[in-house]
Structure formats: C-alpha cells, structure tokens
Amino acid sequence: MSAVITGVEVHDVRFPTSAEGDGSDAVNRGDYSATYVELHTDAGVTGTGLTFTNGQGNEITCAAVRALAHHVVGRTPHEVEYREIVADPQLRWIGPEKGVIAMASGALINAVWDLRARIAGKPMWRYLAEMSAAELVESVDFRHITDAITPAEAFDLLEKGAVGYAERLADLDRDGFPAYTTSVGWLGYPDEKVRALTRDAVGQGWTAVKMKVGGPIEDDVRRAGIIRSELPEGALLMMDANQAWDVDRAISFMKRLGVFDPYWIEEPTHADDVLGHARIAAAVAPVRVATGEVAANRVIFKQLLQAKAIGVCQVDSCRVAGIPEVLAILLMAAKFGVPVCPHAGGVGLCEYVQHLAIFDYLRVGRSLDGRMIEYVDHLHEHFTDPVTVVNGRYRLPTKPGYSVEMMPGSVAGFRFPDGPAWR
C-alpha cells in the first residue's frame, strides 16, 4: 500500500495526575501530558505518535510539531527524511538535537514509523525485528558517533542478532518480558500508602520495584526501610533520585541507602554531567548507576558509555528523536555491554517501550540478563492497544503499529484547556 501523508493534527492532552501525587518525585509534581500527533493519509490509514511532558509547557512542544510538520506532508512514510526534521536549518538554533525540538521530532518521527508498521500490518517490535541488518543500519544516523560504533560494527551486531531469533521469540511468546513496577514509591505518597502498595505489588507477583528518593535523606531512609521490609528475599529494589543531588551528595546519600541493597540508583545527578556520573558509578559500585530518560541525544549516550558512567541504559522512546535515534543508542549499548531498561511511566511510554525492549532482545542485545521494562499502572485505559502485564511480565503486543493510539474520547475529554476535565 502506498500512503501519502496529507495532514498533521496535533493535540495538547493533559491528565490531572498531580491531584493524587501520582508521578511525584524529587523535582516533579505535575500533570502527565502528551503532545499527541496524528498523521492522516490519502489511504485512510492514520499514524500516531506522542511525546510525554509534565503539563505546563506542553503547548510549546505542540507548536514545535506544527513548525516541523511540513517535512512530512506530501510524502509517503518511507520518503520522510529523518535528518531534515531533527536538523531543520530554520529551527536548528533552538537545539540542535535537544530539548523541545528533539521531543517534537520524536513525536512526529514515531508517528511516521507507526504509519510504516501499520501499513505493513505488524506490531512495531516485529516490524523492526524482521528488517534486514542492511535496512536497519540504513535507518540509523551515525553522525558524531562513529568513534563509538561504525556502520560496519552495527551491521555485524544485527547479523548476529538474526541467529537464534526464532528461539528467543518463542521464549518471549511463552514467558513474556521481565518488568518492574514504579507505582509503589512515588515521593508524594504517605508512608501507609507506600506500605499498602508494596504489599499489593508483592501479592500480584512483582519481584522488582522502584522507589523515588531525593527528598530529605531521613525520609528516604525511612521509606526505603518500609519497602524493603515488605519485599520477599531476593526481590530487587531500585531507587530514582531524578537528578536531585550533586555528585558528592549522591555518593554520601547512597552510602546510607546502600544498606537496603538497591540494584541501581537512577539519575543520581544532572543528566548532562557525564564525568559526575562516572565518579558516582565508581564510588557506589556494586550498585549500578542508571540514567537516560532525559538524555537529549545519541551523543550524550555515547559519552556515558565511553566513560563507563552507567551500568543501565534508560533510553526514552520520545525524549530522543524517535526510532532512528533509539536504534543508534541500542546498538551502542550492545557494543559496550550495557543492558537497556527503557524509561517508561508517564503517558504512553509503557506502550511505546515494550516494542523497543522486545526488539533489543530479539535482534541487538540478545539477552535478558539485567533487562527489565518499567511499568507504571497509570492511564493505560486511554489507549486503544494498552500494555498487558501478567505476573510481572509484559506480554507481546499483537496489533499493528506502535501502540500509542489514544481513545478519541480521551483526546476530547482531556484536551487542554477546553476539554471537560479542565473546564
């Protein structure tokens, strides 16, 4: 099927999550929101993409998508040029390849790839996993990262990924993909709610949970004690500081929190501080340092990996500029031997990243060691193809596309500022 993109529709969708403290951490207590994009075509097929934001400012990302829309209108999905969007010469001064423009590019580019997968009749993970090594390498922008990975090295990795593919797929189809839940430990929750949610998570079969830290250290220690006391022996506890600490404080506080045997400390300091992450990683080992949810682009990830600054790569599906850039990051992580546990939560991120983690296991990383997908039990009911998690494992999505098509009623009901939820 040949489908020409005829129009780009952008929606500012916001959910009032701040009222209950859902999603609250050391620096955020906002309203989970989405810059939601629909690509209409002359074939009647619609591609959808989104970028997750935290409320105020979502209108800026929406405006950026509209400013970039001319790069896709009048073209088929395969004719859209990735570099034209992320390096638009009129908008490059706002980035380049970071911030609002990168996030807007992610929403738009992901919608293009969603359209490609829908036309092929495949869920995104399968669409990517069944591409040849040459096709995948051709999709990656290697500019500024060839000192970390070359196209030839990427091709070899992907060729090796074709070996044993059927066996790995059968394993996922049978068992699902390992996950962890963040829903037990938002910073804005009172202690009794944290305890109750942890008990409930254990009862549901979760063996890996994450809590937020970065408030007063005594509070962090107390809450960590509550959660650890409710977890069974051998269960993993991860911690997430959301960039609240400077380097010395991160090292000092993790010495105190280390008694609770955390598997990783996530975003212990400023997202761009590569050398700071490296120093923390050396000081807190064997606790791993995890980061990447707000890393702007493949170049930041390149430096984090080269500096041995991270033990877990947490690429975000739409903070960087969509699938082509995610592919570059997955390939670099595989070369450096760092497991990928994509950042999720938010609006639609769980729906997005299940496809990326599955593809990574099938064709790139080829191992489940240290791999988990984040799961947050919020807002899935607003999607036409929500994630399915059973006994702490994601089940393989089967519907065509990237799983982020929103229910029309949800778009209308939570549209900002005139939707019923906001009036």
C-alpha positions as CSV (number, residue, x, y, z in Angstrom):
1,M,0.0,0.0,0.0
2,S,1.2,3.5,-0.9
3,A,0.0,6.1,1.5
4,V,0.8,9.8,1.1
5,I,0.6,11.9,4.3
6,T,-2.0,14.6,3.7
7,G,-2.1,16.3,7.1
8,V,-0.7,16.6,10.6
9,E,-3.1,17.1,13.6
10,V,-1.6,17.9,17.0
11,H,-3.4,17.7,20.3
12,D,-2.4,19.1,23.7
13,V,-3.7,16.3,26.1
14,R,-3.2,16.6,29.8
15,F,-4.3,14.4,32.7
16,P,-4.6,15.9,36.3
17,T,-2.3,13.4,38.0
18,S,-0.9,16.0,40.4
19,A,-4.0,15.9,42.5
20,E,-3.2,12.5,44.0
21,G,0.6,12.7,43.8
22,D,0.8,10.1,41.0
23,G,4.2,10.6,39.2
24,S,5.6,12.7,42.0
25,D,9.3,12.7,42.6
26,A,12.1,14.9,44.0
27,V,11.7,17.6,41.3
28,N,8.3,16.9,39.7
29,R,4.7,17.1,40.8
30,G,2.9,17.8,37.5
31,D,0.1,16.7,35.3
32,Y,1.1,13.8,33.0
33,S,0.6,15.1,29.5
34,A,1.1,14.2,25.8
35,T,1.9,16.1,22.7
36,Y,-0.3,13.8,20.6
37,V,0.2,13.6,16.8
38,E,-2.0,12.1,14.1
39,L,-0.7,11.7,10.6
40,H,-3.6,11.5,8.1
41,T,-3.1,9.8,4.7
42,D,-4.8,9.5,1.4
43,A,-5.1,5.8,2.0
44,G,-7.3,6.2,5.1
45,V,-4.6,4.9,7.4
46,T,-3.6,7.2,10.4
47,G,-0.2,7.1,12.1
48,T,0.0,8.2,15.7
49,G,2.9,9.4,17.9
50,L,3.3,11.3,21.1
51,T,5.9,12.9,23.3
52,F,5.4,12.8,27.1
53,T,5.6,16.0,29.1
54,N,4.7,17.0,32.6
55,G,1.9,19.6,32.0
56,Q,2.8,23.3,31.7
57,G,4.8,23.8,28.5
58,N,3.1,21.0,26.6
59,E,1.7,23.8,24.3
60,I,5.3,24.7,23.3
61,T,6.0,21.1,22.2
62,C,2.8,21.1,20.3
63,A,3.8,24.3,18.5
64,A,7.2,22.8,17.6
65,V,5.5,19.8,16.0
66,R,3.4,22.2,13.9
67,A,6.6,24.0,12.8
68,L,8.1,20.7,11.7
69,A,5.0,19.2,10.0
70,H,5.9,20.5,6.5
71,H,8.7,17.9,6.4
72,V,6.2,15.0,6.2
73,V,3.1,16.4,4.4
74,G,3.0,15.3,0.8
75,R,5.4,12.4,1.3
76,T,5.0,8.6,1.9
77,P,6.3,7.3,5.3
78,H,9.4,5.9,3.5
79,E,10.1,9.2,1.8
80,V,10.3,11.2,5.0
81,E,13.9,12.2,5.7
82,Y,14.9,11.9,9.4
83,R,17.7,14.4,9.2
84,E,15.5,17.1,7.7
85,I,13.3,17.0,10.8
86,V,15.9,16.8,13.5
87,A,18.3,19.3,11.8
88,D,15.8,21.7,10.3
89,P,18.0,24.7,9.3
90,Q,15.4,27.2,10.4
91,L,14.9,25.6,13.8
92,R,18.4,24.2,14.5
93,W,19.3,27.2,16.6
94,I,16.7,26.0,19.2
95,G,18.6,22.7,19.6
96,P,20.4,21.3,17.9
97,E,19.0,17.9,18.6
98,K,17.9,18.5,22.1
99,G,15.1,20.0,24.2
100,V,11.7,20.9,22.7
101,I,12.8,20.4,19.1
102,A,14.1,16.9,19.7
103,M,11.0,15.9,21.7
104,A,8.7,17.3,19.0
105,S,10.8,15.5,16.4
106,G,10.3,12.3,18.4
107,A,6.5,12.6,18.3
108,L,6.5,13.3,14.6
109,I,9.1,10.7,13.6
110,N,7.5,8.0,15.8
111,A,4.2,8.7,14.1
112,V,5.8,8.2,10.7
113,W,7.2,4.8,11.9
114,D,3.9,3.9,13.4
115,L,2.4,4.5,9.9
116,R,5.1,2.3,8.4
117,A,4.3,-0.6,10.8
118,R,0.5,-0.2,10.3
119,I,0.8,-0.3,6.6
120,A,2.9,-3.5,6.9
121,G,0.3,-4.9,9.3
122,K,2.8,-5.6,12.0
123,P,3.4,-4.5,15.6
124,M,6.4,-2.3,15.8
125,W,8.7,-4.8,17.5
126,R,8.0,-7.3,14.8
127,Y,8.3,-4.7,12.0
128,L,11.8,-3.8,13.3
129,A,12.9,-7.3,14.1
130,E,12.1,-8.6,10.7
131,M,14.0,-5.8,8.9
132,S,17.3,-6.9,7.4
133,A,20.6,-5.7,9.0
134,A,21.2,-3.5,6.0
135,E,17.8,-1.8,6.3
136,L,18.2,-1.2,10.0
137,V,21.7,0.3,9.5
138,E,20.4,2.5,6.7
139,S,17.8,3.9,9.2
140,V,20.5,5.0,11.8
141,D,22.1,8.4,11.8
142,F,25.8,7.6,12.6
143,R,26.8,11.3,12.5
144,H,29.0,12.1,15.6
145,I,29.1,8.5,17.0
146,T,31.4,6.6,14.6
147,D,34.1,6.8,17.3
148,A,31.9,4.6,19.4
149,I,30.3,2.4,16.7
150,T,30.6,2.2,13.0
151,P,28.0,1.2,10.4
152,A,30.1,-2.0,9.8
153,E,30.1,-2.9,13.5
154,A,26.3,-2.2,13.7
155,F,25.7,-4.4,10.7
156,D,27.7,-7.3,12.3
157,L,25.7,-6.9,15.6
158,L,22.4,-7.1,13.7
159,E,23.5,-10.0,11.6
160,K,24.5,-11.9,14.7
161,G,21.1,-11.0,16.1
162,A,19.4,-13.0,13.3
163,V,20.9,-16.1,14.8
164,G,18.6,-17.7,17.4
165,Y,15.9,-15.2,16.6
166,A,13.1,-17.9,16.5
167,E,14.2,-19.4,19.8
168,R,14.2,-16.0,21.6
169,L,10.8,-15.1,20.1
170,A,9.4,-18.4,21.3
171,D,10.7,-17.7,24.8
172,L,9.0,-14.2,24.9
173,D,5.8,-15.7,23.5
174,R,5.8,-18.2,26.3
175,D,7.1,-16.2,29.2
176,G,6.7,-12.5,28.4
177,F,9.3,-9.8,29.0
178,P,10.5,-9.1,32.6
179,A,9.2,-5.9,34.2
180,Y,9.4,-3.8,37.3
181,T,6.9,-1.5,38.9
182,T,7.4,2.1,40.0
183,S,3.8,2.5,41.3
184,V,4.7,1.7,44.9
185,G,7.0,4.6,45.7
186,W,6.1,8.0,44.4
187,L,7.5,10.7,46.7
188,G,4.2,12.3,47.3
189,Y,2.6,9.2,48.8
190,P,2.3,8.9,52.6
191,D,4.0,6.0,54.4
192,E,0.9,4.0,54.9
193,K,0.1,4.1,51.1
194,V,3.7,3.1,50.3
195,R,3.4,0.1,52.5
196,A,0.0,-0.9,51.2
197,L,1.0,-0.6,47.6
198,T,4.2,-2.6,48.2
199,R,2.2,-5.4,49.8
200,D,-0.2,-5.3,46.9
201,A,2.6,-5.4,44.4
202,V,4.1,-8.5,46.1
203,G,0.7,-10.1,46.1
204,Q,0.5,-9.5,42.3
205,G,3.7,-11.3,41.7
206,W,6.1,-8.4,41.3
207,T,9.7,-9.2,42.3
208,A,11.3,-5.9,41.3
209,V,10.0,-2.5,42.4
210,K,11.3,1.1,42.3
211,M,11.0,4.0,44.7
212,K,11.7,7.7,44.4
213,V,14.4,9.3,46.6
214,G,15.8,12.8,46.6
215,G,13.8,14.3,49.4
216,P,15.1,14.7,52.9
217,I,17.5,11.8,53.4
218,E,15.8,10.7,56.7
219,D,12.6,10.4,54.8
220,D,14.3,8.4,52.0
221,V,15.8,6.0,54.5
222,R,12.5,5.5,56.3
223,R,10.6,4.8,53.1
224,A,13.3,2.5,51.8
225,G,13.0,0.5,55.1
226,I,9.3,0.2,54.7
227,I,9.5,-1.0,51.1
228,R,12.4,-3.4,51.8
229,S,10.6,-4.9,54.8
230,E,7.6,-5.8,52.6
231,L,9.6,-7.4,49.8
232,P,10.5,-11.1,49.7
233,E,14.0,-12.2,49.9
234,G,15.8,-11.8,46.6
235,A,13.4,-9.1,45.3
236,L,15.1,-6.2,43.5
237,L,14.7,-2.6,44.9
238,M,15.7,0.2,42.6
239,M,16.0,3.9,43.6
240,D,15.5,7.0,41.5
241,A,16.7,10.5,42.5
242,N,15.5,12.4,39.4
243,Q,18.7,14.5,39.3
244,A,18.1,16.0,42.8
245,W,21.7,15.5,44.1
246,D,25.0,17.0,43.2
247,V,27.9,14.5,42.9
248,D,29.2,14.5,46.4
249,R,25.8,14.3,47.9
250,A,24.8,11.4,45.7
251,I,27.8,9.5,46.9
252,S,27.2,10.3,50.5
253,F,23.5,9.5,50.5
254,M,24.0,6.3,48.6
255,K,26.2,5.1,51.4
256,R,23.3,5.4,53.8
257,L,20.7,4.0,51.3
258,G,23.1,1.2,50.4
259,V,22.1,-0.8,53.5
260,F,18.8,-1.6,51.7
261,D,20.7,-3.3,48.9
262,P,19.5,-1.2,45.9
263,Y,20.1,-2.8,42.5
264,W,20.6,0.7,40.9
265,I,20.4,4.4,41.6
266,E,18.8,6.2,38.8
267,E,19.5,9.8,37.7
268,P,21.7,10.5,40.8
269,T,22.8,13.9,39.4
270,H,22.4,16.3,36.4
271,A,21.6,14.4,33.2
272,D,24.4,16.1,31.2
273,D,27.1,15.5,33.9
274,V,28.9,12.6,32.2
275,L,32.0,12.8,34.4
276,G,29.9,13.2,37.5
277,H,28.0,10.0,36.7
278,A,31.3,8.3,36.1
279,R,32.6,9.3,39.6
280,I,29.4,8.2,41.2
281,A,29.4,4.9,39.4
282,A,32.9,4.2,40.7
283,A,32.1,5.2,44.3
284,V,28.8,3.3,44.7
285,A,29.7,0.0,43.0
286,P,28.4,-2.7,43.0
287,V,25.2,-0.6,43.0
288,R,24.7,0.3,39.3
289,V,24.1,3.8,38.0
290,A,21.2,4.1,35.6
291,T,20.2,7.1,33.5
292,G,19.0,8.2,30.2
293,E,15.4,9.2,30.4
294,V,16.2,12.9,29.7
295,A,19.5,12.4,27.9
296,A,19.0,14.6,24.9
297,N,20.5,12.5,22.1
298,R,22.8,9.7,21.0
299,V,25.9,11.8,21.6
300,I,25.2,12.1,25.3
301,F,24.7,8.3,25.4
302,K,27.9,7.8,23.5
303,Q,29.8,9.7,26.2
304,L,28.1,8.0,29.1
305,L,29.0,4.6,27.7
306,Q,32.6,5.6,26.7
307,A,33.2,7.0,30.2
308,K,31.8,3.8,31.9
309,A,29.4,6.2,33.7
310,I,26.3,4.0,33.6
311,G,25.5,0.3,34.2
312,V,22.0,0.6,32.9
313,C,20.9,2.5,29.8
314,Q,17.5,4.0,30.2
315,V,16.7,5.4,26.8
316,D,13.4,7.2,26.5
317,S,11.3,6.4,23.4
318,C,10.5,10.1,22.6
319,R,12.9,12.3,24.5
320,V,15.4,11.5,21.8
321,A,14.2,12.0,18.2
322,G,12.3,8.8,17.6
323,I,13.1,5.3,16.4
324,P,16.2,6.0,14.2
325,E,18.0,7.6,17.2
326,V,16.8,4.9,19.6
327,L,18.3,2.3,17.2
328,A,21.7,4.1,17.4
329,I,21.6,4.0,21.2
330,L,20.6,0.3,21.4
331,L,23.4,-0.6,19.1
332,M,26.0,1.4,21.2
333,A,24.7,-0.1,24.4
334,A,25.1,-3.6,23.0
335,K,28.7,-2.9,21.8
336,F,29.6,-1.6,25.3
337,G,27.8,-4.5,27.1
338,V,25.4,-2.3,29.0
339,P,21.8,-3.6,29.4
340,V,18.9,-1.5,28.2
341,C,16.0,-0.9,30.6
342,P,14.0,1.8,28.8
343,H,12.3,4.6,30.7
344,A,8.6,4.3,30.9
345,G,5.8,5.6,33.1
346,G,4.2,8.8,32.0
347,V,1.6,8.8,29.2
348,G,2.0,6.1,26.7
349,L,5.7,5.3,27.4
350,C,5.0,1.8,28.6
351,E,3.0,1.2,25.4
352,Y,6.0,2.6,23.4
353,V,9.0,1.0,25.1
354,Q,7.7,-2.6,25.2
355,H,8.4,-2.7,21.5
356,L,11.9,-1.3,21.9
357,A,12.9,-3.8,24.6
358,I,11.5,-6.7,22.7
359,F,13.3,-5.7,19.6
360,D,16.5,-5.2,21.5
361,Y,16.3,-8.7,22.9
362,L,15.4,-10.3,19.6
363,R,18.0,-8.6,17.4
364,V,20.5,-6.5,19.3
365,G,21.3,-7.3,23.0
366,R,20.1,-10.9,22.7
367,S,20.0,-11.4,26.4
368,L,17.5,-10.9,29.3
369,D,20.3,-10.6,31.9
370,G,19.7,-7.3,33.7
371,R,16.9,-6.3,31.3
372,M,13.5,-5.1,32.6
373,I,10.8,-2.8,31.3
374,E,9.5,-0.2,33.7
375,Y,5.7,-0.4,34.4
376,V,3.6,2.3,36.0
377,D,-0.1,1.5,36.4
378,H,-1.5,4.8,35.3
379,L,-3.5,6.0,32.2
380,H,-3.4,2.8,30.1
381,E,-7.2,2.9,29.8
382,H,-6.8,5.8,27.4
383,F,-5.1,3.8,24.7
384,T,-6.7,1.5,22.0
385,D,-3.9,-1.0,22.4
386,P,-2.8,-0.8,26.1
387,V,0.0,-2.9,27.5
388,T,-0.8,-6.3,29.0
389,V,1.3,-7.2,32.1
390,V,0.8,-10.6,33.8
391,N,2.7,-11.8,36.8
392,G,5.3,-9.0,36.4
393,R,5.9,-9.6,32.7
394,Y,4.9,-7.8,29.6
395,R,3.0,-9.9,27.0
396,L,3.9,-9.4,23.3
397,P,1.7,-6.8,21.7
398,T,0.0,-8.1,18.6
399,K,-1.8,-5.2,16.9
400,P,-0.2,-3.3,14.1
401,G,1.7,-0.1,15.0
402,Y,3.5,1.4,18.0
403,S,0.6,1.0,20.5
404,V,0.1,4.7,21.2
405,E,-3.2,5.5,19.5
406,M,-5.4,7.2,22.1
407,M,-9.1,6.7,22.5
408,P,-10.9,9.6,20.7
409,G,-13.0,10.2,23.9
410,S,-9.8,10.6,25.9
411,V,-8.3,13.1,23.5
412,A,-11.5,15.1,23.6
413,G,-12.1,14.8,27.3
414,F,-8.6,15.8,28.4
415,R,-7.7,18.2,25.7
416,F,-6.2,21.3,27.3
417,P,-7.5,23.9,28.1
418,D,-11.1,23.3,26.8
419,G,-11.7,19.6,27.5
420,P,-14.3,18.7,30.1
421,A,-11.6,17.5,32.5
422,W,-10.2,21.1,32.6
423,R,-13.3,23.2,32.3
